[in-house]
Amino acid sequence: MKLNLRQNWQIGAVEIPSRLALAPMAGVSVRAYRSQAKRFGAGLVWSEMVSAAGIEHGSRRTRDYLRVSCGDHPIALQIFGSEPAQAAEAARMAEAAGADLVDLNLGCPVRKVMKSGAGAALLEQPELACRIVEKMAAAVSVPVTVKLRSGIEPGSRTCIELGPRLAAAGAQALILHPRAQRQMYGGGADHSLTAELASLLDIPVVASGDVRSGEQARALIAAGAAAVMIGRAAQGNPWLLSEILSGEELEPSQAEVAAELIHFMREVARELGDRLAGGFLKKFYGWYLRRGRFPRQLRRELVEAGTLAQTERLLLAAAPGAEELLERLESELPKTTETALPSDRSFRRQLESPPHVD
């Protein structure tokens, strides 16, 4: 019998409606992207990673990363930092912003984050990593999770040694991307480590990295993972999420691709404003138009278009039938609202109030 990826599962008391999670991706995982993933079957979504230091300092830009829409739930807000007290305050603000889970990043391989002692750098400081998790878990009433890599050097098994310690410190789920920090995104994810880690723990372990098919997802869950996390493979291809859940290959028509992209563009513009959305969306055009779906020239024209309205016109001209599909799609979708964040003054007041201890 084929494993049903639409089965509910839990992290702590948080009920999750499918075994598919959307990965946190810097510069990608805005609310519009998360909302789209939910429509295509993701049961749990992650925010972009948010700086604990930025939250503590009241940075408006950082606070914007904490905005949650009603359609996001359940959602994990991911923070990165290397100071336990600072991370605990950030976790408290994430919970206040509407997070169902608060996630600690122990996997970011980027040099800038590593130099601050955060992300994958914490894999080399297990005592500090566990202290951060303890402080975060004591500061919030929602589950704390940890996303980590296998270690720093290729072949490292740090995750196997550290995983049980993170669980003992209060983590209620681990998300393992079994690549080393030095591999960045090269090589392959070694999911034998995922299965081994899952066998050691009583909390859920989510498999992240190189999941591109329903067959792979079901094999990872059969080997012990509670769920799978999809990242780069879904960029410009939300249909992959439905494919993984159903086990059936789905190839969208040109009209479906254009309608979905235009709707996504409109949602991003509503979220970021036209000026910021214009730059943000440029990378998405290539992602949507690849796989031979459209002529290469169209991508160049979209990138060079002066306004989003011009971009829409180009897409509609290239994909007959897209306008009708777009109207139908937008008429069927509910209006979304977002969780209001506190004002700057109350934001500071919340930071200065005594932390919640569960």
N, C-alpha and C positions, 0 to 999 in steps of 0.2 A: 504494500500500500504506500502511495506517495505521501511523504510528510507534508502536512498542511502548514504553510508558512503564515496563514492568517489566524493561527491560534493565539489567544491571549497569553501573555506572560507578565511577570511582575519584577520590579526592582523595589525592594521594600514594600510599601503599601501602594505604590504607583502601578496602576493597571495599564498595560500597553497592548494595543489591539492587533499588532502583527509582529512577526519576527524580523522585521526589516527596519533598520535605523539609518538616518541620513547623517553622514559624517560632518564634523565642524570643519569648515574650509575658509581660511582667511581670504577676504576679498571676494567671496562668493555667497556665503550662507546668510544673506539678508532675509528679511521677513518674506518677501515675494518668492524667493527660492524655496524657503521652508514650506510655505503654503502650497506651492506647486507639488512638492514632494509628497505632502499629505494627500493631495488629490489622487496621486498615482499609487498610493499604497503604503508609504512609510508610516510605521506605527509610532516612531519616536524620532524627533529631530533635535539637532544640536545647533546652538548659536555659533557665530564666529568666536574665537577665543578673545577674552577680554582681560586687559591688564588689571591686576589687583591694585597696583600702585596708582593707576589712572582713576580707578573707582574711588580710592581713598582720598585722592587729591581733588575729587569733584569735577574732573574733566568732562565738559559737555559732550565732546566727541565720544569719549568712552561710555558715558551714560547712555548715549544713543544705541550702543550695542545691546543694552539691557532691555530695550523695548520688545514687548511680547504682544502678539495679537491673539484674539480669542481662538482663532483657528490653529494656533501653534501647539496647543496642549495635546498630549504631554510633551514638554520640552525640557532639555537640559541646557543650562547656561554654563559655558565653560570659562574658567578663569585660569590665568597663569601668573605665577609669582614665586618668590623664594623666601618670603618672610611669613612665618606662621600667623602672627597677629593680624597682619595686613590681609592675608588670604581669608582669615575668618571673617573680617569685616566685609570683604568683597562677597563672600558667600552669603552673609546676612542681607546685603543689598540685592543680590541676585534673587534670593527668596522673596524679598519685599517687592521686587519687580514682576513676580509671577512665575518664577522657575519651579517646575515640578521636581527637578533634580539639579544638583550643583555638581559640576564635573571639574576635576583638577587635571590640567595638562602636564603630563610627564613624557610627552612624545615629540613636541615640536623640535625639529632638527636644525632650524634656521639659526645662523651664527648670532644674530642680534639678540635673540631670546636666550640662547645658550650663554652668552657673555654676561647676562644679568643673573645667571645662576638658576634660571627657571627652565621650563620645558624639559627636554631630555637630559639636561645637565643634572637634574635631581636624581637620575638613575644612579649616579655615582655618589650620591649622598643619601643613602637609605634612611638614616636616623632622622635627617631633616625632612625628607619626604613624608615619613610616617608622622612626624610631629605636626606638619601642616595638615595632614588628613585628620588627625585627632582634634585640632583646633577648629577646623571647618565643621566636622561632625558635631562638636559641642555647641557651635554657634547657630545651627539651623535645625528645623524640625523636618525638613525634606531629606531624602537620601543623598548622600555624597558618593560620587563615583570617581574613578580614575581612568584616564586614557593614557596608555604607556606603550613604549616600544620595547623590543626584546633586549636592548642594551646599547652600548656605545659602539663597540667593535663588531664586525661581522662574526657570526658564530657565538656571540655572547648569549648567556642564559640568565642574565640578571633578572629578567621578568619572572623566572621560575623561583628564584630566591626571594625576590621582593614582594611578589604577589600575595603570599600568605600574610606577610607583615602588614601590608596595606589593608587587608581584610580585617586583621586583628586591631588595627588602628581606627577602624570605623567605616571603611569603604564598603558600600552595599552592592557594588558591581564593579567589574574591571572590563575595560575595552582594550584588547591587545591588537596592536599593529605589529606583527612579528617580523619587522625589519630592524636592522641596527641604525642608529643615528647617522653613522658615516655613510650608509647606503643612500641616504636621502630617500628618493623614490625609485632607485634603480634596483636591479636584481629582482628576486621573487620573495613574496611573503612566505615564511616557513610556518605553516599552520599546524605542523606537528607540535610546535610549542603551545599553540592555542589549546589543542586537545590535552596536552600534558598539564597545563595550568588549570584547565577546567576540572581535571580529575583530582586536583589537590584541594579544591575549594568547595564550600557549600553555598557560595554566592554566585550569581550569574556571571559568566564570562562571554563577552561579545567578540566575535571574530571580525577584524577589520583588515582590509588590504587584499587587492586582486580578486575581489568577488565580482564576477561579471555574468553569471548565469544562475538560473534556478537550480541546476544540477550541482554546481559548486556550493551554493547556499545550503542545500539539503544535506550534502555530504559533511559540511562543517558542523551542522547542528546534530547530525547523527553521531558525529565524533565527540560531542560533548558541549559545543557552544550553545548558549541559550538563544542567540540571535546573530544576525550578520549586519555589518555596517557597510554602506555603499558610499563611496566618495567620488573620485575623479571620473569613474565610469559613467556616472549619471549626468555629468556636465553637458548640457545641450541635448540630453537624451533621457528625459524623465520617463519615457515609455519603457526603459529598462527595468524600472521598479515594478511596473505591472507585469512585465515578462517574467521576472524572478518569482513573483508571487504565484502566477498562474502556471509557469512552466511552459508556456506557449510563446513562440517567437512572434513579435509584433513589429511590423515595418510600417510606420506612418506614411501617409501620402504627402506630397508637396503641400497641399492645401492644409492638412492637419499640422504640419511643421510650422508653416507660416502663421496660422491662426494662434497656435500655442506661443510662438515667439512674440507676436504682437501683444497678446494678452500679458505676457511676462514683462515686456517693455513698459506697458502702461502701469502695471503694478509697481515696478521699480521706480518709475517717474513719480508716482503718487507717494512713494516712500522717501525717496531721496531728493526730489525736485528735478526738473528737466536738465539743469546744467550738470549736476553731479551724475545723473543717470546716463547722460550721453557718453561720458568717458567710461563709466562702469560697465556699460553694456557691450562695448566694442569687442571684448574677448568672447562674449557669448555668441556673436554672429558666426564666427568660425566654428564654434562647437556645434551649433544647430545645423549649419549648412554642410558639415563634413559628411562622410559616408556616401559621397556621390549624389546627395539629394538635390543639389542645385549646381549650376555652373560656377566655377571659381571666380569669375568676373563679378558675380553678384555680391560675394563677400566684400570685395574691394569697394564696390559702390556703396554698400551699407556703411562701411567704416568711414568713407569719405563724405557721406551725406551730412549736410549742415545741421539738420534738426531731426528730432524723432519722428515728426510728421512726414518728413521726406523719406525716412527709412521705412515707415509704414507703407507709403505709396509704392515704393520699390518692391516690397515683399508682396503686396496685393497684386501688383502687375505680373510678378513672376509666378504666382500660384493661383490660377483661376479657381474659384470656389472657396477660397480662404475667407473672404469677407462674410459669407453666409455662415460658415462654421464658427467664426469669431463671434458673430452676433448671438448665435445659439449658445455658445460656451458662456459668454458673459451674462446672458439672461438667466442661466441656470445656477450661477454661483451666488452664494449668500454674501451679503455685505459683511466685511470684517471690521472689528474695532480692536484697538490696542489697549493694553494696560497702561494707565497713566503713571508716569514717573513723578516722584516728588519734585517740588520746586528746588532751586539751588539752595535756598535757606533751609528747607526741611530736609533736603538731602544731607547737608552738613549736620543737622540736628540728629538725624537717624544714625549717622556715623559716630556721633559723640555719645549716644545713649548706651547703656550697659548692654552687652551682648546677650542674646537669648541662649540659654543652656537647656538642652532637652533632658 
